[in-house]
């Protein structure tokens, strides 16, 4: 049967778009489903403020009446202005292992981007750098972090068959806390605090943490400004993400460093919710909340979600203090395993630091790029 491509228009289309991965990864022990409600909000211009500065179009593929693939295409205008290029983004690709299906989806996305004057396409990338990023190309036998992505191995084959080439990779690590690196970090942090007089802020309740939400994004805007795929978070996007994430964080694993009254850096760790999200099956009700709250109360692994330090303080060892504090908190609670967020493979300083620990570099994600002829 031939492949039919339909544009996502109705609420029923959105529902099919969001639910397709649940079929494609059914029974896969490593895939972690997103919250269905969150995904629907991300696709809806009425609930996702990124539509203020992005254009987007989403498509579904059908064969014999059955949904067999999906894809999104995004034009991120502020990023294109930042880099001075006409770039389109591939977003949320999911499909069966069938060249005809993949070709039809890619053609739909690329034709729409061409019609809007785009000259190159890259991705997978999202509305922001806190949205889905990259295609998994290594680590298929490791549990996905909630801050990362998972894909079937054949996705890479189809991207490369269609002429997409590597633009940039992220790598992820699993670290085990042992005495030598932990003690080294403690000593270094103490020396830095004495030298500069920096203060660490610890949190025990979400009410204590709440006033720092917008300040975190102010630091991100400064610290990440020059990174690929990043633009500044405006007030609406800041409010969107603070509301989405800060209500579920365990404040014990969020650490802030201040210079006097000035917040200069932060790290956000969170008990791994991967297994809890699998049990929740994409829904908070009726039992999803129970699994998530249980994971927060009895964690086994800490995921590091975000770290940011103001540019002017990069050379002053603020990150050393942040991770020393996070590690101390983990050890007080009997935890020794960290899953890092994805970092660019050319971030040699961070990678060298992770390699001081007992570690494995177990996952790799790739952003591909292609000329739009």
C-alpha positions in Angstrom: 0.0 0.0 0.0 1.2 3.5 -0.7 2.0 6.0 2.1 -0.4 8.8 2.9 0.9 11.9 4.6 -1.5 14.1 6.6 -0.7 17.4 8.2 -1.5 17.5 12.0 -4.5 19.8 12.3 -7.1 18.5 14.7 -6.9 17.4 18.4 -7.3 13.8 17.1 -4.3 14.3 14.9 -2.3 15.6 17.9 -3.4 12.6 19.9 -2.2 10.2 17.3 1.1 12.1 16.9 1.8 11.9 20.7 0.7 8.2 21.1 2.6 6.8 18.1 5.9 6.2 20.1 3.9 4.2 22.7 3.2 1.7 19.9 6.7 1.8 18.3 8.5 1.1 21.6 5.9 -1.2 23.2 7.8 -3.7 25.3 11.2 -1.9 25.0 12.8 -1.9 28.5 15.0 1.1 27.7 12.5 3.7 26.3 11.0 6.1 28.8 7.6 7.6 27.8 7.0 11.3 28.1 3.9 12.7 29.9 1.2 12.7 27.3 -0.3 16.0 28.6 3.2 17.7 28.4 3.7 16.5 24.8 0.3 17.8 23.8 1.0 21.2 25.3 4.3 21.4 23.4 2.5 20.9 20.1 -0.3 23.4 20.8 0.3 27.1 19.9 -2.1 28.0 22.6 0.0 26.4 25.4 3.6 26.6 24.1 5.0 30.1 24.1 7.7 29.0 21.7 5.2 29.5 18.9 5.7 33.3 19.5 9.1 33.0 17.7 9.0 29.6 15.9 7.0 28.4 13.0 6.2 24.7 13.0 4.4 22.1 11.0 3.8 18.4 12.0 2.9 15.5 9.8 1.7 11.9 10.2 2.2 8.9 7.8 -0.4 6.3 7.3 -0.5 3.0 5.4 -3.7 1.1 5.0 -5.3 3.4 7.6 -2.7 2.8 10.3 -0.4 5.5 11.6 3.2 4.3 10.9 5.3 7.5 11.3 5.4 11.1 12.3 7.7 14.1 11.9 7.9 17.8 12.8 9.5 20.7 11.0 10.4 23.9 12.9 11.8 27.2 11.9 13.5 28.9 14.9 13.7 32.5 13.8 15.9 33.8 16.7 18.4 31.1 16.2 18.6 31.7 12.5 19.2 35.4 13.2 21.9 34.4 15.7 23.9 32.3 13.2 22.9 34.2 10.1 21.6 31.2 8.2 18.2 29.9 6.9 18.0 26.7 8.9 15.0 24.4 9.4 14.8 21.8 12.1 13.6 18.2 12.0 11.7 17.5 15.2 10.3 14.4 17.0 10.8 11.9 14.1 9.4 8.4 14.8 8.7 5.8 12.2 8.6 2.1 11.4 11.6 0.5 9.6 10.4 1.2 6.1 12.2 3.4 3.6 9.0 4.4 1.8 7.5 5.7 5.0 10.7 7.5 6.1 11.1 9.1 2.6 7.5 10.4 2.5 7.9 11.9 6.0 11.2 13.6 5.3 9.9 14.9 1.9 6.9 16.5 3.6 9.1 18.2 6.3 11.8 19.3 3.8 9.2 20.5 1.2 7.6 22.7 3.8 10.9 24.1 5.0 11.9 24.8 1.4 8.6 26.6 0.8 9.5 28.9 3.7 12.9 29.7 2.2 15.1 27.5 4.3 18.5 26.4 2.8 19.6 23.7 5.2 17.9 21.3 7.6 19.3 19.9 10.8 18.1 17.9 13.7 16.5 16.3 15.5 16.1 19.6 17.4 13.3 21.1 19.4 11.6 24.4 20.1 14.4 25.2 22.6 17.5 23.5 24.0 15.3 22.1 26.8 13.1 20.3 24.2 14.0 17.0 22.6 17.5 17.2 21.0 19.5 14.7 19.0 19.2 11.2 17.6 20.4 8.3 19.8 23.2 6.5 17.9 25.0 4.7 20.9 23.6 3.3 24.1 20.5 1.4 22.9 20.9 -1.1 25.8 20.9 1.6 28.5 17.8 3.1 30.2 16.9 6.5 28.8 17.2 9.5 31.2 14.1 11.7 31.3 16.4 14.6 30.1 17.5 12.6 27.1 16.0 10.7 24.1 15.7 7.1 22.9 15.4 5.8 19.3 15.6 2.5 17.5 19.0 1.8 15.9 17.5 1.8 12.4 16.7 5.5 12.7 20.4 6.3 12.1 20.5 4.2 9.0 17.6 6.0 7.4 19.0 9.5 8.3 22.3 8.6 6.7 20.7 6.9 3.7 19.0 10.2 3.0 22.2 12.2 2.9 22.2 13.6 6.4 25.7 14.0 7.9 27.0 14.6 11.4 26.8 18.2 12.6 27.5 17.7 16.3 27.4 15.0 19.0 26.4 15.0 22.6 27.8 12.3 25.0 26.4 11.0 28.3 28.2 9.4 31.2 27.3 7.3 34.2 29.5 8.2 37.2 30.1 6.3 40.4 31.2 8.3 43.4 34.3 6.9 45.0 36.6 8.3 47.7 39.4 9.7 45.5 37.4 12.1 43.2 34.9 13.0 46.0 37.7 14.0 48.4 39.5 15.9 45.7 36.4 17.9 44.9 35.8 18.6 48.6 39.3 20.0 49.0 39.1 22.0 45.8 35.7 23.5 46.7 36.9 24.5 50.2 40.0 26.3 48.8 37.8 28.2 46.2 35.3 29.2 48.8 38.0 30.6 51.1 39.7 32.4 48.2 36.7 34.2 46.9 34.2 34.2 49.8 31.5 32.4 47.8 28.5 31.2 49.7 26.5 27.9 49.0 22.7 28.0 49.3 21.0 24.8 50.2 17.3 24.1 50.0 15.0 21.9 52.0 11.6 22.9 50.7 10.2 23.8 47.3 9.0 27.1 48.8 12.6 28.0 49.5 13.6 27.0 46.0 10.8 28.8 44.2 12.2 32.4 44.2 15.3 31.1 42.4 13.5 29.8 39.4 13.7 32.9 37.2 17.3 33.5 38.4 18.3 30.1 37.1 17.1 31.1 33.6 18.9 34.4 33.8 22.1 32.5 34.4 21.3 30.1 31.6 20.9 33.0 29.2 24.4 34.3 30.1 26.2 30.9 30.4 24.7 29.2 27.3 24.6 32.2 25.0 27.4 31.1 22.7 26.4 27.4 22.5 25.0 25.8 19.4 21.2 25.5 19.1 20.7 27.9 22.0 18.9 31.3 22.2 17.8 33.3 25.2 14.8 32.3 27.2 12.3 35.2 27.3 9.9 35.8 30.1 7.1 33.6 28.7 9.5 30.6 28.1 11.0 31.1 31.5 7.6 30.9 33.2 6.6 27.9 31.0 9.7 25.9 32.1 9.6 27.0 35.8 6.0 25.9 36.0 6.8 22.6 34.2 9.8 21.5 36.2 10.2 23.4 39.5 7.1 21.8 41.1 8.6 18.4 40.9 12.3 19.0 41.8 13.7 17.6 45.0 15.2 20.8 46.5 17.9 18.8 48.3 19.6 18.2 45.0 19.5 21.8 43.7 22.6 23.8 44.7 23.3 27.5 44.3 26.4 29.5 44.7 26.4 33.3 45.5 29.0 36.0 45.5 27.6 38.3 48.2 24.0 38.8 47.2 24.6 37.8 43.6 23.6 34.3 42.3 26.5 33.2 40.1 25.9 29.5 39.5 23.6 26.5 40.0 23.3 22.8 39.5 20.0 21.0 39.2 20.1 17.3 40.1 17.0 15.1 40.4 16.3 11.6 41.5 16.0 9.5 38.3 12.4 9.2 37.3 13.0 6.9 34.3 11.5 3.7 35.9 8.7 5.6 37.5 7.8 7.2 34.1 7.8 3.8 32.6 5.3 2.6 35.2 3.2 5.7 34.8 2.8 5.0 31.1 2.6 8.7 30.2 -0.2 9.6 32.6 -0.2 11.1 36.1 -3.6 9.6 36.8 -4.7 7.2 38.3 -1.3 5.9 39.5 1.4 7.9 37.8 1.7 10.3 40.6 2.3 7.4 43.1 5.2 6.0 41.1 6.8 9.4 40.6 6.5 10.4 44.3 7.9 7.0 45.3 10.9 7.5 43.0 11.5 11.0 44.5 11.4 9.6 48.0 13.5 6.5 47.4 16.0 7.3 44.7 18.7 5.0 43.4 20.3 7.4 40.8 20.7 11.1 40.5 20.3 12.7 37.1 22.1 16.0 36.6 19.7 18.1 34.5 21.3 21.5 34.2 24.4 23.4 35.3 25.1 27.0 34.7 27.7 29.5 35.8 27.9 33.2 34.8 30.6 33.9 32.1 32.5 36.2 34.4 33.0 33.4 36.9 33.9 30.5 34.6 37.5 30.5 35.6 36.9 30.8 39.4 35.9 27.1 40.1 32.2 27.7 40.8 31.3 24.4 39.1 33.7 22.6 41.5 31.8 23.9 44.5 28.5 23.0 42.9 29.4 19.4 42.2 31.1 18.9 45.5 27.9 20.1 47.3 25.7 17.8 45.1 28.0 14.8 45.8 28.0 15.5 49.5 24.2 15.6 49.5 24.1 12.3 47.6 26.4 10.6 50.0 24.4 11.8 53.0 21.4 10.0 51.4 23.3 6.8 50.4 23.5 7.6 46.7 26.6 7.0 44.6 25.4 6.9 41.0 25.1 10.0 38.7 23.7 10.0 35.1 25.0 13.1 33.4 23.0 15.2 30.9 24.3 15.3 27.4 27.3 17.5 26.8 29.0 18.3 23.5 31.8 15.9 22.7 34.2 18.9 22.3 33.6 20.1 25.9 37.0 18.6 26.8 37.1 20.2 30.3 33.9 18.6 31.5 34.7 15.3 29.9 38.2 15.2 31.5 36.5 15.9 34.9 34.0 13.0 34.4 36.8 10.7 33.6 38.3 11.3 37.1 35.4 9.2 38.4 34.7 5.5 38.0 32.7 6.0 34.8 31.3 4.7 31.5 30.5 6.9 28.5 27.5 4.9 27.5 25.3 7.1 25.3 25.8 9.3 22.3 23.3 11.5 20.5 23.8 13.2 17.1 22.4 16.3 15.4 22.5 15.8 11.6 22.6 18.4 8.9 21.7 18.4 5.2 21.6 20.9 2.3 18.1 21.6 1.0 18.6 21.5 -2.7 
